[in-house]
């Protein structure tokens, strides 16, 4: 063993790795290993290179060599956890990360990685706990703030998300996203004064940021200043702001058209978004969902069928898939294709039942399943299911809307009128849903 040769080869490898020249760096690390195979940092660097090259088995094997040198090497366990996560073995990944912590290896990145793994497992509380630990160690990590805030949004905890993005604005004032998400959430919660204040501050710091102009339009729409919002969106379109914000601008214009009951304009804008706003060459899920919904509302069933079918194969969101499956059957039914429609409704029941078994709190899945029962003529099952879900969400307007449909089909008109009265109190949005149903 020659320590001088080892150190020279290792230093060259580190320098090349820092410059992003991984293949050449690996060559020098391999030369260093031949000179002296008893260095943990050597195997960790080699493991990082293999993992970045997607050679996960090789990365795992070389990182385990580090543990032969030092069985208490927390950093090696950390990287093994990352590799296990990339291989899809989240249980093993969490074990490795726990071992890394037990061996004294703790940093912001470890807790961030751990949080993402908990999130992928559906363990929201543990994910948030890990993100909080990551931020406790490094409050200036914008990526962790964003991950935490977006998880709170997906979990329906919008007030907490507002606070989370407020902390991001304080700790990471040079990032546009904190202001943007906080402004959007505040406006959605009807806290327009606070939204305006955040927007003003953001625009002072980022005067050229198109996203703030879109946020401004969104607030105007929610304040029912539709002409002003439309003019602003038109101005943004004419400025040719680029692909990044084209989708957002089009969808805000769709919202205006929907509020004005102009379904022809809404469908035209969504068709444009469907053609032009692609994600990795595929149609955008939300655009497909909205286009399908507009086609159904406008009773354009021939056009709704292929979009619903496409969404069923495209969507990662189970809610989008379940609704697309139901609308697919509904469109077929209205086109007189009864046998195909029955198959689609049967598939909807099975899909939604599976979703509920996986997550008993999945209200949307139960609601769609009840609608499918209704279309299959099984109204007793539909009513029983809706009444069950209403125990947990008595003020959910969508559930009352579905219950009204079922009661009407059962001929229980007095109860139907009671539900219809409740629906009227929820406003035009629910009346639009009733039109589709």
C-alpha positions in Angstrom: 0.0 0.0 0.0 1.3 3.4 -0.9 -0.4 6.2 1.0 1.1 9.0 -1.2 -0.3 7.4 -4.4 -3.7 6.8 -2.6 -4.0 10.4 -1.5 -3.0 11.7 -5.0 -5.5 9.4 -6.8 -8.3 10.2 -4.2 -7.7 14.0 -4.5 -7.8 13.8 -8.3 -11.1 11.8 -8.1 -12.6 14.3 -5.7 -11.6 17.2 -8.0 -13.1 15.5 -11.0 -16.3 14.6 -9.1 -16.8 18.2 -8.0 -16.4 19.2 -11.7 -19.1 16.7 -12.7 -16.7 14.4 -14.6 -18.0 11.2 -13.0 -16.4 8.6 -15.3 -12.9 9.9 -14.9 -13.4 10.5 -11.2 -14.4 6.8 -10.8 -11.3 5.7 -12.6 -9.1 7.5 -10.1 -11.1 6.3 -7.1 -10.6 2.7 -8.4 -6.9 3.4 -8.7 -7.0 4.7 -5.1 -8.7 1.6 -3.9 -5.9 -0.6 -5.3 -3.4 1.5 -3.3 -5.4 1.3 0.0 -8.9 -0.2 0.3 -9.4 0.9 3.9 -11.0 4.3 3.5 -14.8 4.9 4.0 -14.9 8.2 2.1 -13.5 6.4 -1.0 -16.5 4.0 -1.1 -19.0 6.7 -0.4 -17.8 8.7 -3.3 -17.9 5.7 -5.6 -21.4 4.8 -4.4 -22.6 8.4 -5.2 -21.2 8.1 -8.7 -22.8 4.7 -9.3 -26.2 6.0 -7.9 -26.0 9.1 -10.2 -25.4 6.7 -13.2 -28.4 4.7 -12.1 -26.2 1.7 -11.4 -28.1 1.0 -8.2 -26.9 -2.5 -7.5 -23.3 -1.4 -8.0 -23.9 1.5 -5.7 -25.4 -0.7 -3.0 -22.5 -3.2 -3.2 -19.8 -0.5 -3.0 -21.5 1.3 -0.1 -21.6 -1.9 1.8 -17.8 -2.1 1.4 -17.7 1.2 3.4 -19.4 -0.7 6.3 -16.7 -3.4 6.2 -14.3 -0.6 7.0 -16.5 1.1 9.6 -19.7 -0.7 10.5 -20.9 2.4 12.4 -20.5 4.7 9.4 -23.8 6.7 9.5 -23.0 8.4 6.1 -22.8 5.1 4.4 -26.2 4.1 5.9 -27.6 7.4 4.6 -26.5 6.7 1.1 -27.7 3.1 1.3 -31.1 4.5 2.3 -31.1 6.8 -0.7 -30.3 3.9 -3.0 -32.9 1.7 -1.5 -35.5 4.5 -2.0 -34.5 4.8 -5.7 -35.0 1.0 -6.0 -38.5 1.4 -4.6 -37.8 -0.5 -1.3 -39.1 2.3 1.0 -39.2 0.1 4.1 -35.6 -0.8 3.8 -34.7 2.8 3.0 -36.3 4.0 6.2 -34.4 1.3 8.2 -31.1 2.5 6.7 -31.9 6.1 7.5 -32.9 5.2 11.1 -29.6 3.4 11.4 -27.7 6.4 10.1 -29.3 8.6 12.8 -28.6 6.0 15.5 -24.9 6.1 14.4 -24.8 9.8 14.9 -25.3 11.0 11.2 -27.9 13.8 11.2 -28.2 16.6 8.7 -30.9 18.5 6.8 -30.6 16.3 3.7 -31.2 13.1 5.7 -34.4 14.4 7.2 -35.5 15.8 3.9 -35.0 12.4 2.2 -36.7 10.7 5.1 -39.7 13.0 4.8 -40.1 12.3 1.0 -40.0 8.6 1.7 -42.7 8.9 4.4 -44.7 11.1 2.0 -44.5 8.4 -0.7 -45.7 5.9 1.9 -48.7 8.1 2.6 -47.5 8.9 6.2 -48.2 12.6 6.1 -47.6 13.3 9.8 -44.2 11.6 9.9 -43.2 13.3 6.6 -44.1 16.7 8.1 -42.1 15.9 11.2 -39.0 15.1 9.1 -39.4 18.3 7.1 -39.6 20.3 10.3 -36.4 18.6 11.5 -34.7 19.4 8.2 -35.7 23.0 8.4 -34.6 23.2 12.0 -31.1 22.3 10.9 -31.2 24.5 7.8 -34.0 27.1 7.7 -32.8 28.5 4.4 -33.6 25.4 2.3 -36.3 26.5 -0.1 -36.8 23.0 -1.5 -37.8 21.7 1.9 -40.2 24.6 2.5 -41.8 24.0 -0.9 -42.2 20.2 -0.3 -43.7 20.8 3.1 -46.1 23.5 1.9 -47.3 21.5 -1.1 -47.8 18.4 1.1 -50.1 20.5 3.4 -52.0 21.7 0.4 -52.5 18.1 -0.9 -53.6 17.1 2.6 -56.3 19.9 2.6 -54.6 21.8 5.4 -54.6 25.2 3.6 -54.4 27.4 6.7 -51.3 25.5 7.8 -49.9 25.8 4.3 -50.3 29.6 4.4 -48.3 29.6 7.6 -45.6 27.3 6.1 -45.2 29.5 3.0 -45.1 32.6 5.3 -42.1 31.0 7.1 -40.6 30.4 3.7 -41.0 34.0 2.7 -39.2 35.0 6.0 -36.4 32.4 5.7 -35.9 32.4 1.9 -36.9 35.9 0.8 -35.0 35.5 -2.6 -37.4 32.8 -3.8 -40.5 33.8 -5.8 -42.4 30.6 -5.0 -43.0 31.4 -1.3 -44.9 34.7 -2.1 -46.7 33.0 -5.1 -48.1 30.1 -3.1 -49.0 32.2 -0.1 -50.8 34.7 -2.2 -52.7 31.9 -4.1 -53.8 30.2 -0.9 -54.9 33.4 0.8 -57.0 34.4 -2.2 -58.6 30.9 -2.3 -59.4 31.3 1.4 -61.1 34.6 0.7 -58.4 36.6 2.6 -58.0 39.1 -0.2 -56.5 41.9 1.9 -53.7 39.6 3.1 -53.3 38.2 -0.5 -52.9 41.7 -1.9 -50.3 42.6 0.7 -48.2 39.5 -0.1 -48.7 40.1 -3.8 -47.5 43.7 -3.5 -44.4 42.7 -1.6 -43.6 39.9 -4.2 -44.1 42.3 -7.1 -41.7 44.8 -5.5 -39.0 42.1 -5.2 -39.7 40.3 -8.6 -41.2 43.0 -10.9 -40.7 40.9 -14.0 -42.3 37.7 -12.6 -45.3 36.8 -14.8 -46.6 34.5 -12.0 -47.6 37.5 -9.9 -49.6 39.0 -12.8 -51.5 35.6 -13.0 -52.0 35.7 -9.2 -53.4 39.3 -9.6 -55.8 38.0 -12.3 -56.9 35.1 -10.0 -57.7 37.5 -7.2 -59.7 39.8 -9.5 -61.7 36.7 -10.7 -62.5 35.7 -7.1 -63.5 39.3 -6.4 -65.8 39.0 -9.5 -64.0 41.8 -11.3 -64.1 39.7 -14.5 -63.6 42.4 -17.1 -60.4 43.7 -15.4 -59.1 40.1 -15.0 -59.8 39.3 -18.6 -58.0 42.4 -19.8 -55.0 41.5 -17.7 -54.8 38.0 -19.0 -55.2 39.2 -22.5 -52.3 41.6 -22.0 -50.2 38.7 -20.6 -51.0 36.6 -23.7 -50.0 39.4 -26.0 -46.7 39.8 -24.2 -45.9 36.2 -25.3 -44.7 35.3 -21.7 -43.6 31.8 -22.8 -44.6 28.2 -22.3 -44.1 28.3 -18.5 -47.2 30.4 -17.8 -49.3 29.7 -20.9 -51.2 27.0 -19.2 -52.0 29.1 -16.1 -53.2 32.0 -18.2 -55.5 29.8 -20.3 -57.0 28.1 -17.2 -57.8 31.4 -15.6 -59.5 32.5 -18.9 -61.5 29.2 -18.7 -62.6 30.1 -15.1 -63.9 33.4 -16.4 -65.8 31.7 -19.2 -67.2 29.1 -16.8 -68.5 31.9 -14.4 -70.1 33.5 -17.4 -71.7 30.2 -18.5 -69.9 30.5 -21.8 -69.2 26.8 -22.3 -68.3 27.3 -26.0 -65.5 29.6 -25.1 -64.4 27.5 -22.2 -64.2 24.4 -24.4 -62.3 26.3 -27.1 -59.7 27.5 -24.6 -59.3 24.1 -23.1 -58.9 22.5 -26.5 -56.1 25.0 -27.1 -54.5 24.1 -23.8 -54.9 20.4 -24.6 -53.0 20.9 -27.9 -50.3 23.2 -26.6 -49.7 22.5 -22.9 -48.1 19.1 -22.9 -46.2 17.3 -20.1 -43.4 15.1 -21.5 -45.3 14.9 -24.7 -48.5 13.8 -23.1 -51.7 15.9 -22.4 -51.9 17.7 -19.1 -54.1 15.7 -16.6 -55.9 18.7 -15.2 -56.6 20.1 -18.7 -58.0 16.7 -19.8 -60.2 16.6 -16.7 -61.6 20.1 -17.2 -62.1 19.5 -20.9 -64.0 16.3 -20.2 -66.1 18.1 -17.6 -66.9 21.0 -20.0 -67.9 18.5 -22.8 -70.2 16.7 -20.4 -71.7 19.9 -19.1 -72.3 21.0 -22.7 -73.7 17.5 -23.6 -71.0 17.0 -26.2 -70.8 13.3 -25.5 -69.0 12.2 -28.6 -66.1 14.5 -27.7 -66.2 13.5 -24.1 -65.7 9.8 -24.7 -62.1 9.8 -26.1 -61.0 12.4 -23.6 -62.4 10.4 -20.7 -60.7 7.2 -22.1 -57.4 9.0 -22.4 -57.6 10.4 -18.9 -58.2 6.9 -17.5 -54.9 5.8 -19.0 -53.1 8.9 -18.2 -53.9 10.2 -14.7 -51.9 9.5 -11.6 -54.6 11.0 -9.5 -57.1 8.3 -8.4 -59.8 11.0 -8.2 -59.3 12.0 -11.8 -59.3 8.3 -12.9 -62.5 7.5 -10.9 -64.4 10.5 -12.3 -63.2 9.8 -15.8 -64.4 6.2 -15.5 -67.8 7.4 -14.4 -68.1 10.1 -17.1 -67.0 7.6 -19.7 -70.0 5.4 -18.8 -72.3 8.5 -18.6 -71.3 9.7 -22.1 -71.8 6.2 -23.5 -75.2 6.0 -21.9 -76.3 9.3 -23.4 -75.1 8.1 -26.8 -77.3 5.0 -26.5 -74.4 2.6 -26.1 -76.1 0.9 -23.1 -74.0 -2.3 -22.9 -70.7 -0.5 -23.0 -72.1 2.0 -20.4 -73.0 -0.8 -18.0 -69.5 -2.2 -18.3 -68.1 1.2 -17.6 -70.3 1.7 -14.5 -69.5 -1.8 -13.2 -65.8 -0.9 -13.6 -66.4 2.4 -11.7 -67.9 0.5 -8.8 -65.0 -1.9 -8.6 -62.4 0.8 -8.9 -64.0 3.1 -6.3 -64.5 0.2 -3.9 -60.8 -0.7 -4.1 -59.9 3.0 -3.5 -62.1 3.1 -0.4 -60.6 -0.2 1.0 -57.2 1.5 0.6 -58.3 4.8 2.1 -61.6 4.6 4.0 -61.8 8.4 4.2 -61.9 8.8 0.4 -65.2 10.7 0.2 -64.9 11.3 -3.6 -64.5 7.6 -4.3 -67.7 6.8 -2.3 -69.6 9.6 -4.0 -68.6 8.4 -7.5 -69.4 4.8 -6.5 -72.9 5.9 -5.4 -73.5 7.6 -8.7 -72.4 4.4 -10.5 -74.9 2.4 -8.4 -77.5 4.9 -9.4 -76.8 4.5 -13.1 -76.9 0.7 -12.7 -80.4 1.0 -11.1 -79.1 0.0 -7.6 -80.5 3.0 -5.9 -80.9 1.4 -2.4 -77.2 0.8 -2.4 -76.5 4.3 -3.7 -78.6 5.9 -1.0 -77.2 3.8 1.8 -73.7 4.7 0.7 -74.4 8.5 0.5 -76.1 8.5 3.9 -73.1 6.8 5.4 -70.7 9.4 3.9 -72.9 12.3 5.0 -72.4 11.2 8.6 -68.8 12.3 8.2 -69.4 15.3 5.9 -72.9 16.6 6.5 -72.3 19.9 4.8 -70.6 18.6 1.6 -72.6 20.0 -1.3 -71.5 17.4 -3.8 -73.0 14.6 -1.6 -76.4 16.4 -1.3 -76.3 16.8 -5.1 -75.9 13.0 -5.6 -78.5 12.2 -3.0 -81.0 14.4 -4.8 -80.4 12.5 -8.0 -80.9 9.2 -6.3 -84.0 10.3 -4.4 -85.6 11.6 -7.7 -84.9 8.3 -9.5 -86.5 6.5 -6.5 -89.6 8.6 -6.8 -89.2 10.1 -3.3 -90.1 13.6 -4.5 -90.7 15.3 -1.2 -87.2 14.3 0.1 -85.8 15.2 -3.4 -87.3 18.8 -3.0 -85.6 19.1 0.4 -82.2 18.2 -1.1 -82.8 20.4 -4.1 -83.4 23.4 -1.7 -80.1 22.7 0.1 -78.3 22.5 -3.3 -79.8 25.9 -4.3 -78.2 27.4 -1.1 -74.8 26.3 -2.4 -75.1 28.5 -5.5 -74.4 28.3 -9.2 -71.4 25.9 -8.9 -73.7 23.1 -7.6 -76.3 23.9 -10.1 -73.7 23.3 -12.8 -73.0 19.9 -11.2 -76.7 19.1 -11.2 -76.8 19.9 -14.9 -74.1 17.3 -15.6 -75.8 14.7 -13.5 
